[in-house]
Amino acid sequence: MAQTRAAIRYAKAVLDLAKDQKSAVTVNNDMKSVANAIEGSKELKDMLYSPVVPTATKKSALLAVFKDLNKLSVNLIDTLIENKRINILGDVAEQYNKLFDDEQGTQIAKVTTAVPLSDELKKLVLMKAKELTGKDSEINNVIDESVIGGFILRVGDLQYDASIANKLSKLKREFTLN
């Protein structure tokens, strides 16, 4: 919990600076790539959390992985290293993206499907998300073959389950109750 609060504070500070310098969109793109890379790489995450790896090595590794970062993003890495908080870089990046999306009036719609969404299906899912929340959304498509077919849409606290697995589960419950 303390790490989340710290991540939110750093993210708010970076967002304020980025807005002042009119580079909030660029920093948001940086933070998306940082968050995705850290989430997708166990080695990168382990390196950030390791007390054995020297901070200079962590910094050079991060700058090598993320070559085209905005100056504010590099300054964030420097600040986190200086404050011995580099292990929360991924959390800060995620929080920045959430804060940026909130300010822009958009949100992330997590769509779980058995196969990747086609462009046509993405449009339909975006319409459903807008119908449920009244806001524009970006789609984060997660592939999970256990849904069998259909989709599960999660936007904020709302969940809309139109999966075949859910319908089969409901049928099973109906037959066992009768």
C-alpha positions in Angstrom: 0.0 0.0 0.0 2.8 2.4 0.9 4.4 1.7 -2.5 1.1 2.5 -4.3 0.8 5.8 -2.5 4.4 6.7 -3.3 3.9 5.7 -6.9 0.8 7.9 -7.1 2.7 10.9 -5.7 5.6 10.5 -8.1 3.1 10.1 -11.0 1.2 13.2 -10.0 4.4 15.2 -9.8 5.6 14.0 -13.2 2.2 14.7 -14.8 2.2 18.2 -13.4 5.6 18.9 -14.8 4.8 17.3 -18.1 1.6 19.5 -18.4 3.7 22.6 -17.6 6.2 21.7 -20.3 3.4 20.6 -22.7 4.8 17.1 -23.1 2.2 15.1 -21.2 1.3 13.0 -24.2 5.0 12.1 -24.9 5.6 11.2 -21.3 2.4 9.1 -21.3 3.8 7.1 -24.3 7.1 6.7 -22.4 5.2 5.5 -19.3 3.2 3.0 -21.4 6.3 1.5 -22.9 8.0 1.4 -19.4 4.9 -0.2 -17.8 4.5 -2.8 -20.6 8.2 -3.7 -20.6 8.4 -4.1 -16.8 5.2 -6.1 -16.7 6.3 -8.3 -19.6 9.9 -9.0 -18.5 10.6 -11.0 -15.3 14.3 -10.2 -15.7 13.8 -6.5 -15.8 11.4 -6.6 -12.8 13.9 -8.8 -10.9 16.7 -6.4 -11.7 14.8 -3.4 -10.4 13.9 -5.2 -7.1 17.4 -6.7 -6.6 19.4 -5.2 -3.7 22.5 -6.8 -5.2 22.5 -4.9 -8.5 24.2 -1.5 -8.1 22.0 1.5 -8.9 24.4 2.7 -11.6 23.9 -0.7 -13.4 20.1 -0.3 -13.0 20.2 3.2 -14.5 22.4 2.2 -17.4 20.2 -0.9 -18.1 17.0 1.2 -18.0 18.5 3.8 -20.3 19.7 1.1 -22.7 16.3 -0.6 -22.8 14.4 2.7 -23.1 16.6 4.7 -25.6 14.2 7.4 -26.8 12.8 8.6 -23.4 11.7 12.2 -22.9 13.9 14.2 -20.6 11.2 14.2 -17.9 11.0 10.4 -18.0 14.8 10.2 -17.6 14.6 12.7 -14.7 12.0 10.4 -13.1 14.4 7.5 -13.3 17.2 9.6 -11.8 14.9 10.8 -9.0 13.7 7.3 -8.2 17.3 6.1 -8.1 18.4 9.0 -5.9 15.5 8.3 -3.5 16.2 4.5 -3.5 12.7 3.9 -5.0 13.6 2.6 -8.5 11.8 -0.7 -7.7 8.4 1.2 -8.0 9.2 2.5 -11.6 6.6 0.2 -13.1 3.9 1.2 -10.5 4.7 4.9 -11.2 4.4 4.4 -14.9 1.0 2.6 -14.5 -0.3 5.4 -12.1 0.9 8.1 -14.6 -1.1 6.4 -17.4 -4.2 6.2 -15.2 -4.0 9.8 -14.1 -3.4 10.9 -17.7 -6.3 8.9 -19.0 -8.6 10.3 -16.2 -7.6 13.9 -17.3 -8.3 13.1 -20.9 -11.6 11.5 -20.1 -10.7 8.1 -21.4 -10.4 4.8 -19.7 -8.9 1.4 -20.3 -11.3 -1.4 -21.2 -9.9 -4.8 -20.5 -11.4 -7.3 -22.9 -10.7 -10.9 -22.3 -11.3 -13.1 -25.4 -10.4 -16.6 -26.6 -8.8 -15.2 -29.8 -7.5 -11.7 -30.7 -10.1 -9.1 -31.5 -10.7 -8.1 -35.1 -11.1 -4.4 -35.9 -14.8 -4.8 -36.4 -15.2 -6.5 -33.0 -13.0 -3.8 -31.3 -15.5 -1.2 -32.6 -18.5 -3.2 -31.2 -16.7 -3.6 -27.8 -15.8 0.1 -27.7 -19.5 1.0 -28.3 -20.5 -1.4 -25.5 -18.0 0.2 -23.1 -19.2 3.7 -24.0 -22.8 2.5 -23.4 -22.0 1.1 -20.0 -19.8 4.0 -18.8 -20.6 7.0 -20.9 -16.8 7.5 -21.5 -14.5 6.8 -24.4 -12.2 3.8 -23.9 -9.0 2.2 -25.1 -8.9 -1.5 -25.5 -6.5 -3.8 -23.7 -7.1 -7.2 -25.3 -6.2 -10.2 -23.1 -6.2 -13.7 -24.6 -7.6 -16.4 -22.4 -8.8 -19.6 -24.1 -10.9 -20.6 -21.0 -13.6 -18.1 -22.0 -14.2 -20.5 -25.0 -16.0 -17.7 -27.0 -17.5 -14.3 -26.6 -15.8 -11.8 -24.3 -15.5 -10.4 -20.8 -15.4 -6.6 -20.7 -14.0 -4.9 -17.6 -14.0 -1.1 -17.3 -13.1 0.3 -13.9 -15.4 -1.5 -11.4 -17.9 -2.7 -14.1 -17.8 -6.1 -15.6 -19.9 -7.3 -18.6 -19.6 -11.1 -19.1 -20.7 -12.3 -22.5 -18.5 -15.3 -22.6 -19.6 -18.8 -23.6 -17.9 -20.2 -20.5 -20.2 -18.0 -18.3 -23.3 -19.1 -20.2 -22.3 -22.7 -19.9 -21.8 -22.2 -16.2 -25.3 -20.7 -15.8 -26.8 -23.6 -17.7 -25.0 -26.1 -15.4 -26.3 -24.3 -12.3 -29.8 -24.3 -13.7 -29.7 -28.1 -14.4 -28.2 -28.9 -11.0 -30.9 -26.9 -9.2 -33.8 -28.6 -11.0 
